[in-house]
Amino acid sequence: MIIHLRMKQKIIIILFLVSGFFNQVKAQDSLRLYLGQIPDKYFGTSVADASNEAFFQTMYNLPGRTYTKRIIYNFNALTAGNEMKFYAIHPQPDGFALDNGDKLCDFGEQHGLHPRGHTLVWHAQLPSWLGAGNTGYENNNEYTRDSLLSILKHHITTIVSHYKGRIKEWDVVNEPFEGDGSLRKSIWQQVIGDDYIDSAFVWAHQADPDATLVLNEYGAEPWGTSKSNGMYNKIKSLVENGIPVHAAGFQCHATLGQSNFTMIKNNMERYHEIGVSCVITELDIRIPANQMGTQAAWDAQASDYVNYVKLMTETDYCHGIVVWGFTDKYSWIPAHTNYTAGEACLFNDLLNPKPAYYAIENYLKTYLGYDDIKQELKHKPFELITKYNELYIHLLDPGFKIKQTTLYNVMGQVVDAITNEQIVETNYTLNHLHSGIYIAIITDENNKNYATRFFKQ
């Protein structure tokens, strides 16, 4: 990481970010130029196959489409909404369907997004061959503890081993608690016992010792509720017994104006005290139907979204956020609520940013100190041209002498250093770069720096 803007360092990248890019942001908004300056944190989205913009069927391989650009420009983490759940990834007893997870990883690696695995063990969306019924509570195949443990171990070990080193964070166990804080009477709990959770984390850790392992739950976000206490007590017990659980996942499927951020922060703090991080894994903020389409509701939603982001940026307790879909066009909320709520995402159904998006953007600018930095470098003695897969510098001032051109990705990492002879008035090929946003720093013979950005298709 090259810079953290809290330091107010007036080096060239900062000057570029506040001048060259901000002037172009109306054409292509981007949160990633801010997110890249926040070390050890991520802000991601889930993706799924939906209608004409099915991510795993087509969009993963079409970076120029609006849907895909929204992902590339605005997020630095990625979760499969359904395609890595048990029924999808393990459709037959001895058959695994790993292609969609591979696509998730390929896309993430190409565009600098951190892939997350969701989810290894859940009572829902199980394959029919497992015989758990529609509820996930039945044992129609009459498994014994040992036989079901064998199936679970095979499932976890195969999947985590396959993605070892590529997926660095897993939702290992999903929604294991009832509302009263007791363990859900799923097929896993009834046949194996409460320690199916222990075994799942141990096997995931054995398959990839470097992966961050998460216990994920909904409705357990605020401190002090029965479900929240049940989840905390279970994770505390796992930690005390040496079970490798690293983070508490808070889904945060929220309703407008009903999130108690003080209580959520207090809950995160007690996990921090036992050495467990927190992550917001499935954030969306639904608006009741009778308030949808109103500026007042959108503004209130924007405030709620910013407060969730603050839980990540302004504490040491939370290391990431994933929004559960980024566009209202494919949000699960309307159908899930029988159309009594909706408009839960950062982008509307036309894939355009909503007030919540701009509120996050403005908050990040202020948090990172952009308001304190003057805009400079408005006039450049050259023109940077991108065409197809090539980069070209045309001199507007024939007397201008370039010593070197350095290319950075949006995370502030140097990806190439190019000499004058390679790029001035000649084509420099970009085959070695993935599709995405890049920053070019041009250094002249007097060591003065100029900057501009370009998008490599």
C-alpha positions as CSV (number, residue, x, y, z in Angstrom):
1,M,0.0,0.0,0.0
2,I,1.6,3.2,-1.1
3,I,-0.4,5.8,0.8
4,H,-2.9,6.3,3.6
5,L,-4.5,9.7,3.2
6,R,-4.9,10.4,6.9
7,M,-1.2,11.3,6.7
8,K,-2.1,14.1,4.3
9,Q,1.0,13.4,2.2
10,K,0.9,15.5,-0.9
11,I,2.5,13.1,-3.2
12,I,1.5,12.7,-6.7
13,I,-1.0,9.9,-6.4
14,I,-3.1,12.0,-3.9
15,L,-3.0,14.9,-6.2
16,F,-4.2,12.8,-9.1
17,L,-7.0,11.2,-7.1
18,V,-8.4,14.6,-6.1
19,S,-8.0,16.2,-9.5
20,G,-7.8,14.0,-12.5
21,F,-10.1,11.3,-11.3
22,F,-12.7,13.5,-9.5
23,N,-13.3,15.5,-12.7
24,Q,-14.2,12.3,-14.5
25,V,-16.2,10.5,-11.8
26,K,-19.5,11.6,-13.3
27,A,-18.8,9.4,-16.2
28,Q,-17.8,6.4,-14.1
29,D,-18.2,6.5,-10.4
30,S,-15.7,4.5,-8.4
31,L,-15.5,3.7,-4.7
32,R,-12.4,1.6,-5.1
33,L,-10.0,4.5,-5.4
34,Y,-11.0,5.3,-1.8
35,L,-11.3,1.8,-0.5
36,G,-7.8,1.0,-1.8
37,Q,-6.4,3.5,0.8
38,I,-7.9,1.7,3.8
39,P,-5.4,-1.1,4.7
40,D,-6.6,-4.5,5.8
41,K,-10.3,-3.8,5.1
42,Y,-12.6,-4.7,2.3
43,F,-15.9,-3.6,0.8
44,G,-17.5,-6.3,-1.4
45,T,-20.7,-7.5,-3.1
46,S,-22.4,-10.7,-3.7
47,V,-23.0,-11.8,-7.3
48,A,-25.4,-14.4,-8.7
49,D,-27.0,-15.6,-12.0
50,A,-29.9,-13.3,-12.6
51,S,-31.9,-12.6,-15.8
52,N,-29.9,-11.1,-18.7
53,E,-27.0,-10.3,-16.4
54,A,-26.1,-13.7,-15.1
55,F,-22.7,-13.3,-13.5
56,F,-21.5,-16.9,-13.7
57,Q,-23.0,-17.6,-17.1
58,T,-21.7,-14.6,-19.0
59,M,-20.9,-11.4,-17.1
60,Y,-17.8,-12.8,-15.4
61,N,-16.2,-12.7,-18.8
62,L,-17.6,-9.4,-20.0
63,P,-15.7,-6.6,-18.1
64,G,-17.0,-3.9,-20.5
65,R,-20.7,-4.4,-19.6
66,T,-22.3,-1.9,-17.2
67,Y,-23.2,-4.5,-14.7
68,T,-19.6,-5.8,-14.5
69,K,-18.1,-2.4,-14.5
70,R,-20.1,-1.5,-11.4
71,I,-18.5,-4.4,-9.7
72,I,-15.0,-3.7,-10.9
73,Y,-15.1,0.0,-10.1
74,N,-16.8,-0.1,-6.7
75,F,-15.9,-3.2,-4.8
76,N,-12.7,-5.0,-3.7
77,A,-14.3,-8.3,-2.5
78,L,-16.7,-10.8,-4.1
79,T,-19.1,-13.5,-2.7
80,A,-21.2,-16.0,-4.6
81,G,-24.8,-15.5,-3.6
82,N,-25.9,-19.1,-4.3
83,E,-23.4,-20.9,-6.5
84,M,-21.1,-22.2,-3.8
85,K,-23.9,-23.4,-1.4
86,F,-24.1,-27.2,-0.7
87,Y,-26.8,-27.9,-3.3
88,A,-25.0,-26.1,-6.1
89,I,-21.4,-27.1,-5.5
90,H,-22.0,-30.7,-4.3
91,P,-25.0,-31.8,-6.4
92,Q,-24.2,-35.6,-6.2
93,P,-22.8,-37.7,-3.4
94,D,-19.5,-38.1,-5.2
95,G,-19.8,-35.2,-7.6
96,F,-18.7,-31.6,-7.2
97,A,-19.4,-28.7,-9.4
98,L,-16.5,-26.4,-8.9
99,D,-16.6,-24.3,-12.1
100,N,-18.5,-21.4,-10.7
101,G,-16.2,-21.0,-7.8
102,D,-13.3,-21.1,-10.2
103,K,-15.0,-18.3,-12.2
104,L,-15.4,-16.2,-9.0
105,C,-11.7,-16.6,-8.3
106,D,-10.6,-15.9,-11.8
107,F,-12.6,-12.8,-12.0
108,G,-11.4,-11.6,-8.6
109,E,-7.8,-12.2,-9.5
110,Q,-8.1,-10.5,-12.8
111,H,-9.7,-7.4,-11.3
112,G,-8.2,-7.2,-7.9
113,L,-11.2,-8.4,-5.9
114,H,-10.9,-10.6,-2.8
115,P,-13.1,-13.7,-3.2
116,R,-15.0,-15.0,-0.2
117,G,-16.4,-18.5,0.2
118,H,-20.1,-18.8,1.1
119,T,-21.1,-21.2,2.6
120,L,-19.8,-24.7,3.7
121,V,-22.4,-25.8,6.3
122,W,-26.1,-24.6,6.4
123,H,-29.4,-26.2,7.1
124,A,-31.0,-24.7,3.9
125,Q,-30.4,-25.2,0.2
126,L,-29.2,-28.8,0.7
127,P,-29.1,-31.3,-2.2
128,S,-32.0,-33.7,-2.4
129,W,-29.6,-36.7,-2.2
130,L,-28.8,-35.7,1.4
131,G,-32.3,-36.5,2.5
132,A,-32.8,-33.6,4.8
133,G,-36.2,-32.6,3.4
134,N,-37.4,-29.1,2.6
135,T,-36.5,-27.8,6.1
136,G,-33.1,-29.3,6.4
137,Y,-34.2,-30.9,9.7
138,E,-35.0,-34.4,8.5
139,N,-32.8,-37.5,8.4
140,N,-34.6,-39.5,5.7
141,N,-31.5,-41.5,4.8
142,E,-31.1,-42.6,8.4
143,Y,-27.5,-41.5,8.7
144,T,-25.5,-42.3,11.8
145,R,-23.3,-39.8,13.5
146,D,-20.2,-41.3,11.9
147,S,-21.7,-41.6,8.4
148,L,-22.9,-37.9,8.4
149,L,-19.6,-36.8,9.8
150,S,-17.9,-38.5,6.9
151,I,-20.1,-36.8,4.4
152,L,-19.5,-33.4,6.0
153,K,-15.7,-33.9,6.2
154,H,-15.5,-34.9,2.6
155,H,-17.6,-31.9,1.6
156,I,-15.5,-29.3,3.5
157,T,-12.1,-30.8,2.8
158,T,-12.7,-31.2,-1.0
159,I,-14.0,-27.6,-1.4
160,V,-11.6,-25.7,0.8
161,S,-8.6,-27.7,-0.6
162,H,-9.6,-27.0,-4.1
163,Y,-9.7,-23.2,-3.5
164,K,-6.7,-23.1,-1.1
165,G,-4.8,-19.9,-1.5
166,R,-7.4,-18.4,-3.8
167,I,-10.3,-18.0,-1.4
168,K,-8.9,-16.6,1.8
169,E,-12.1,-16.3,3.9
170,W,-14.9,-18.8,4.4
171,D,-18.4,-18.6,5.9
172,V,-17.9,-22.0,7.5
173,V,-21.1,-22.5,9.4
174,N,-24.2,-20.4,8.4
175,E,-27.2,-19.6,10.6
176,P,-26.8,-22.3,13.3
177,F,-28.9,-20.5,15.9
178,E,-32.6,-20.2,16.8
179,G,-34.0,-16.9,17.9
180,D,-33.6,-17.9,21.6
181,G,-29.9,-18.5,21.1
182,S,-30.1,-22.3,21.2
183,L,-28.6,-24.3,18.3
184,R,-31.0,-24.9,15.4
185,K,-32.3,-28.5,15.2
186,S,-30.8,-29.1,11.7
187,I,-29.9,-32.5,10.3
188,W,-26.3,-31.6,11.3
189,Q,-27.1,-30.8,14.9
190,Q,-29.6,-33.7,15.4
191,V,-27.5,-36.5,13.9
192,I,-24.0,-35.3,14.8
193,G,-24.6,-33.2,17.8
194,D,-23.6,-29.7,18.8
195,D,-19.9,-30.4,18.0
196,Y,-20.6,-30.5,14.2
197,I,-19.6,-26.9,14.4
198,D,-16.3,-27.7,16.0
199,S,-15.6,-30.3,13.4
200,A,-16.5,-28.0,10.5
201,F,-14.0,-25.4,11.6
202,V,-11.2,-27.9,12.3
203,W,-11.6,-29.5,8.9
204,A,-11.7,-26.2,7.1
205,H,-8.5,-25.1,8.9
206,Q,-6.8,-28.3,8.1
207,A,-7.6,-27.9,4.4
208,D,-6.3,-24.3,4.4
209,P,-4.5,-23.2,7.5
210,D,-4.2,-19.6,6.2
211,A,-7.9,-19.0,5.5
212,T,-10.0,-16.8,7.8
213,L,-12.9,-18.8,9.1
214,V,-16.3,-17.2,9.9
215,L,-19.4,-18.3,11.8
216,N,-22.2,-16.4,10.1
217,E,-25.6,-15.5,11.5
218,Y,-28.6,-13.1,11.0
219,G,-30.4,-11.2,13.7
220,A,-27.4,-11.5,16.1
221,E,-25.9,-8.1,15.4
222,P,-26.8,-6.0,18.4
223,W,-25.4,-6.7,21.9
224,G,-27.6,-8.2,24.5
225,T,-30.3,-10.2,22.7
226,S,-30.9,-13.9,23.3
227,K,-29.6,-14.8,19.8
228,S,-26.7,-12.5,20.1
229,N,-25.7,-13.9,23.5
230,G,-26.1,-17.4,22.2
231,M,-23.8,-16.8,19.3
232,Y,-21.2,-15.0,21.4
233,N,-21.1,-17.7,24.1
234,K,-20.7,-20.4,21.4
235,I,-17.8,-18.6,19.7
236,K,-16.2,-17.8,23.1
237,S,-16.4,-21.5,24.0
238,L,-14.9,-22.5,20.6
239,V,-12.0,-20.1,21.1
240,E,-11.4,-21.3,24.6
241,N,-11.3,-24.9,23.4
242,G,-8.8,-24.1,20.6
243,I,-11.2,-24.4,17.7
244,P,-10.0,-22.2,14.8
245,V,-12.9,-19.7,14.5
246,H,-11.5,-16.3,13.5
247,A,-14.5,-14.0,12.9
248,A,-18.1,-13.5,13.7
249,G,-20.2,-12.8,10.6
250,F,-23.1,-10.4,11.0
251,Q,-25.4,-10.6,8.0
252,C,-27.1,-7.3,8.7
253,H,-30.2,-7.6,6.6
254,A,-31.6,-4.4,8.0
255,T,-34.8,-2.4,7.8
256,L,-34.7,1.4,7.4
257,G,-34.1,3.2,10.6
258,Q,-34.1,0.1,12.8
259,S,-30.4,-0.6,13.3
260,N,-29.0,0.2,16.8
261,F,-25.4,1.0,15.8
262,T,-24.3,1.6,19.4
263,M,-25.4,-2.0,20.4
264,I,-23.9,-3.5,17.2
265,K,-20.6,-1.7,18.1
266,N,-20.8,-3.0,21.7
267,N,-21.3,-6.5,20.4
268,M,-18.3,-6.2,18.1
269,E,-16.2,-4.9,20.9
270,R,-16.8,-8.0,23.1
271,Y,-15.6,-10.2,20.2
272,H,-12.5,-8.1,19.9
273,E,-11.8,-8.7,23.5
274,I,-11.6,-12.4,23.0
275,G,-9.4,-12.1,19.9
276,V,-12.2,-12.6,17.3
277,S,-12.8,-10.2,14.4
278,C,-16.2,-9.3,13.0
279,V,-17.3,-9.0,9.4
280,I,-20.6,-7.7,7.9
281,T,-21.4,-10.4,5.4
282,E,-24.8,-9.7,3.7
283,L,-25.7,-6.0,4.2
284,D,-28.8,-4.5,2.6
285,I,-31.2,-2.0,4.0
286,R,-34.8,-2.5,2.9
287,I,-37.3,0.4,2.6
288,P,-41.0,-0.3,3.5
289,A,-43.2,-0.2,0.5
290,N,-45.2,2.8,1.7
291,Q,-42.0,4.8,1.8
292,M,-40.3,3.6,-1.4
293,G,-39.6,6.2,-4.0
294,T,-39.3,9.1,-1.5
295,Q,-36.3,11.3,-1.0
296,A,-36.8,11.2,2.8
297,A,-36.5,7.4,2.7
298,W,-33.4,7.4,0.4
299,D,-31.7,10.0,2.7
300,A,-32.4,7.9,5.8
301,Q,-31.1,4.8,4.0
302,A,-28.0,6.7,3.0
303,S,-27.4,7.6,6.7
304,D,-27.8,4.0,7.7
305,Y,-25.4,2.7,5.1
306,V,-22.7,5.3,6.2
307,N,-23.1,4.2,9.8
308,Y,-22.5,0.6,8.8
309,V,-19.4,1.7,6.9
310,K,-18.2,3.6,10.0
311,L,-18.4,0.3,12.0
312,M,-15.6,-0.9,9.6
313,T,-13.5,2.2,9.1
314,E,-13.6,3.7,12.6
315,T,-13.0,0.6,14.7
316,D,-10.5,-2.2,15.0
317,Y,-13.4,-4.7,15.4
318,C,-14.7,-5.1,11.8
319,H,-12.5,-6.0,8.9
320,G,-14.9,-6.0,6.0
321,I,-18.4,-5.5,4.6
322,V,-20.2,-7.3,1.8
323,V,-23.5,-5.9,0.5
324,W,-26.0,-8.6,-0.5
325,G,-26.3,-7.6,-4.1
326,F,-25.5,-4.1,-5.3
327,T,-28.6,-3.3,-7.5
328,D,-32.3,-3.2,-6.7
329,K,-32.8,-4.9,-10.1
330,Y,-31.9,-8.3,-8.7
331,S,-32.4,-7.8,-5.0
332,W,-33.9,-10.7,-3.1
333,I,-35.8,-8.4,-0.7
334,P,-39.0,-7.7,-2.7
335,A,-39.9,-11.4,-3.1
336,H,-38.6,-12.3,0.3
337,T,-40.9,-9.8,2.0
338,N,-43.9,-10.5,-0.3
339,Y,-43.3,-7.1,-1.9
340,T,-43.9,-5.2,1.4
341,A,-40.3,-3.7,1.1
342,G,-37.6,-3.1,-1.4
343,E,-35.0,-0.6,-2.8
344,A,-32.5,-2.1,-0.4
345,C,-29.3,-1.7,-2.5
346,L,-26.7,1.0,-3.4
347,F,-27.7,1.0,-7.1
348,N,-31.3,1.3,-8.5
349,D,-32.8,-1.1,-11.0
350,L,-31.3,0.9,-13.8
351,L,-27.8,0.2,-12.3
352,N,-27.4,3.9,-11.4
353,P,-26.0,5.0,-8.0
354,K,-28.5,6.0,-5.3
355,P,-28.1,8.6,-2.5
356,A,-26.7,5.9,-0.3
357,Y,-23.8,5.3,-2.8
358,Y,-22.9,9.0,-2.9
359,A,-23.2,9.3,0.9
360,I,-20.6,6.5,1.3
361,E,-18.4,8.1,-1.3
362,N,-18.6,11.5,0.4
363,Y,-18.0,9.9,3.8
364,L,-14.9,8.1,2.5
365,K,-13.5,11.3,1.0
366,T,-13.8,13.1,4.4
367,Y,-12.5,10.1,6.3
368,L,-9.4,9.9,4.1
369,G,-8.8,13.6,4.2
370,Y,-9.5,14.5,0.6
371,D,-11.2,17.7,1.7
372,D,-7.9,19.1,2.9
373,I,-6.0,18.6,-0.3
374,K,-5.9,21.2,-3.1
375,Q,-6.5,20.2,-6.7
376,E,-3.4,20.6,-8.9
377,L,-2.0,19.4,-12.2
378,K,-4.8,20.7,-14.3
379,H,-2.7,21.3,-17.4
380,K,-0.4,18.6,-18.8
381,P,2.1,19.0,-21.6
382,F,1.2,15.5,-23.0
383,E,-1.8,13.4,-23.8
384,L,-2.2,9.8,-22.7
385,I,-4.1,7.7,-25.3
386,T,-5.4,4.2,-24.8
387,K,-6.6,2.2,-27.8
388,Y,-7.6,-1.4,-27.7
389,N,-4.7,-3.0,-25.8
390,E,-2.1,-0.3,-26.2
391,L,-1.0,2.9,-24.4
392,Y,0.5,5.9,-26.2
393,I,1.9,9.2,-25.1
394,H,1.5,12.1,-27.5
395,L,3.5,15.2,-26.6
396,L,1.5,18.5,-26.7
397,D,4.7,20.4,-25.9
398,P,7.5,19.1,-28.2
399,G,10.1,20.4,-25.7
400,F,8.7,18.2,-22.9
401,K,11.1,15.4,-21.9
402,I,9.8,12.3,-20.1
403,K,12.2,10.2,-18.0
404,Q,9.8,7.4,-16.9
405,T,6.2,6.4,-16.8
406,T,5.0,4.3,-13.8
407,L,1.7,2.5,-13.7
408,Y,-0.2,1.8,-10.5
409,N,-3.3,-0.2,-9.9
410,V,-6.2,1.1,-7.8
411,M,-4.7,-0.5,-4.7
412,G,-1.6,1.7,-5.1
413,Q,0.7,-1.1,-6.2
414,V,3.3,-0.5,-9.0
415,V,2.5,-2.8,-11.9
416,D,4.9,-1.5,-14.5
417,A,7.7,1.0,-15.2
418,I,8.1,2.2,-18.8
419,T,11.0,4.1,-20.3
420,N,10.6,7.1,-22.6
421,E,11.6,5.1,-25.7
422,Q,8.9,2.5,-25.1
423,I,5.9,4.8,-24.9
424,V,6.5,8.4,-26.2
425,E,5.0,8.7,-29.7
426,T,4.9,4.9,-30.0
427,N,2.5,2.1,-28.9
428,Y,3.2,0.3,-25.7
429,T,1.2,-3.0,-25.4
430,L,-0.7,-3.8,-22.2
431,N,-1.2,-7.5,-22.6
432,H,0.3,-8.2,-19.2
433,L,-2.3,-6.1,-17.4
434,H,-5.7,-7.2,-16.2
435,S,-8.8,-5.2,-17.2
436,G,-9.5,-2.3,-14.8
437,I,-8.5,1.2,-13.7
438,Y,-4.9,2.3,-13.7
439,I,-3.0,5.4,-12.7
440,A,-0.1,6.6,-14.9
441,I,2.5,8.8,-13.2
442,I,4.7,10.6,-15.8
443,T,8.0,11.8,-14.5
444,D,9.8,14.5,-16.5
445,E,13.6,15.2,-16.7
446,N,13.4,17.6,-13.7
447,N,11.7,14.9,-11.6
448,K,8.4,16.7,-11.7
449,N,5.4,14.3,-11.6
450,Y,2.2,14.4,-13.7
451,A,-0.7,11.9,-13.4
452,T,-3.7,10.7,-15.2
453,R,-5.8,7.6,-15.2
454,F,-7.0,5.2,-17.8
455,F,-9.2,2.1,-18.1
456,K,-7.7,-1.0,-19.7
457,Q,-10.4,-3.1,-21.3
